Amino acid sequence: MEVPQSLRKWLVFHFYVDYAFAIPFFFFPEQLASLLNYEPLDPLAARMSAAALFGIGYSSLMAAKFDLEKMQLKLRWAVIWAGSATIGLFWGALSVDHIWGWIFGMIFLLFFILWFFYAIKLNAFNNK
């Protein structure tokens, strides 16, 4: 079984998406919150979230070159991360009821579905 080129392209795309959000949330959280009308925003939480996106985005860029066995491991990890982040974002959106919580939740849900699809396709949950 080969790693599909489409998955490799999605991983590179994921890197760019994560960094597009991580850079402004890390360096300019207060200004971004004001621009998006997402106040009050905790700059510490924003920077911690951005740090996670930096690491996860970079890991996706590196994973784009993985062989099948490493890709299966990456996908298991990505499904857990994206799934738990999606639950956390929607849970938070329910308690805060702000449009950006729902938007970020939807973005994470879409990535969760994508990683889960490829994890199933590449048999990543075969108890290795």
ABEGO torsion letter per residue (X at the ends): XBBBAAAAAAAAAAAAAAAAAAAAAAABAAAAAAAAGBOBBBAAAAAAAAAAAAAAAAAAAAAAABBAAAAAAAAAAAAAAAAAAAAAAAAAAAAAGBAAAAAAAAAAAAAAAAAAAAAAAAGAAAGX
